[in-house]
Amino acid sequence: MNILFTICGRAGSKGIKNKNLRDFLGYPLPFYTISAIDLYKKRNPNVNCDIVLNTDSDDLRKMFKERLKYKVDIIDREQSLGLDNTPKVAVILNSLNVMQERKLIEYDMVVDLDITSPLRRVKDVSNLIKQKTSSKADVVFSVTNSRRNPYFNMVKKTENGYERVIESSFNARQEAPEIFDMNASLYAYSPKFLESGKGIFEGICDVIEMLDTAVLDLDHENDFELMQIIAEYLFENYPEFKEIRNNIGDILV
């Protein structure tokens, strides 16, 4: 099986300044993603894996080139793919097209790992790939159990005051449909689906569940600080999370 791992990172950041370059408990945030891929590759030597960074950041390119002893292809992102309203799936498709031409390989799967998600385990990556391989879905992505439910304890403002997001008569959360949060950590795509130009939810979707680590997105400085506190606890108490951080030292120059 041929897998293309994509890592997409823009220059700058709207919420946290230079988020993609920040240190997270002693190591640059993107290297947690590289470490997870490295460990997956080591445990699956029969799978042919290529890794590509797609970025318009000179600093990020320099970081990958100078600090990693690990082979990562780099694509200089086109200006048209670096706009605020550019869907990430378009950048992933560009990565696929460039790498297929560069490597002369037909990939069986494209796996995108969010560059700012340090709290994942190797088994999460493995579960994603296994689910995509066995499923008929066009896209498989990671989720966590939702802490709130739009049928029960989420509200919206209306002309007549606040009402449930979705009208219902449920009296207990357990009665409402099960809801999940997309945690934006892992996605696996069929190359043909990417090439169709469709959005994620225009295809057949499937999911894998990950451990809820409380912080889903790094949008504000307090998110970053809170995630580091949670990470310290996980690294101390869960070996599967700690091994990702420990492995970073092995992939640096």
C-alpha positions, 0 to 999 in steps of 0.5 A, a space after each residue: 500500500 502506498 500512503 501519502 502523509 500531508 502536513 499543511 502549514 500557512 505562514 503567520 496565524 490569525 489567533 496565536 502568532 506564528 503558531 506553526 513555529 511555536 515550541 510545545 513543551 520543549 519541541 516545535 509543535 509540528 515535530 509532534 506530527 512528524 514523530 507520530 508518522 515516524 513511529 507509524 512507519 517504523 511499526 508498518 515497514 510493509 507500507 510505503 509512506 511518503 511525507 510532504 509539507 505544503 507551506 508558504 512559510 519560509 521559516 517553516 521550510 527552514 525549520 524542516 530542512 535544518 532541524 530534521 534528519 528525516 526525509 520530508 518532501 516540501 511543496 512551496 504553496 502557490 499564492 492562490 492556495 494561501 488565502 483565508 478562504 482557501 479550503 484545506 482540501 484544495 491544498 491536500 489535492 495540490 499535494 497529491 498532484 505534485 507528489 504523484 508527478 514527483 515520485 511517479 507513484 499512484 497513492 492508495 490513500 492520502 492521510 492528512 495530519 493537522 500540524 498543530 495537533 500534538 496530542 495523538 497516539 500512533 494507534 490513532 493513526 493506525 486506526 484511521 488507516 485501518 478504517 479507511 482501508 476496510 470502509 467504503 467511505 470517501 473520507 475517514 476523520 477523527 472525532 471525540 464525544 461531544 460535551 454538549 448536544 444540540 438536541 438537548 443542552 445547546 441553545 441559539 438566540 432567536 427573535 423570541 429569546 433563546 431556544 434549543 439549536 435543534 427543536 426537540 422534546 428530549 428530557 434527558 441527554 441520553 435520549 438524544 442522538 449521539 453527537 461527536 466533535 470533529 477534532 481536526 486531528 486526522 483525515 484519510 482520503 481516497 485519491 479519486 475523491 480528492 480529484 473529484 473536487 468535492 467537499 468532505 461532506 459531499 462524499 461518504 464519511 466515516 469516523 474513528 474515535 479518539 480520546 477527548 483531550 479537552 482542547 480541540 483547536 488552538 485558536 487563542 493563547 489560552 488554548 495553547 497554555 491549557 493544551 500544554 497543561 493537559 499534555 504534561 498530564 497525559 505524558 506523565 500518565 499515558 505511555 502512548 502519548 509520551 512515546 510521541 514526545 520521546 521519539 522527537 529527539 530521534 528525528 532531530 539533527 
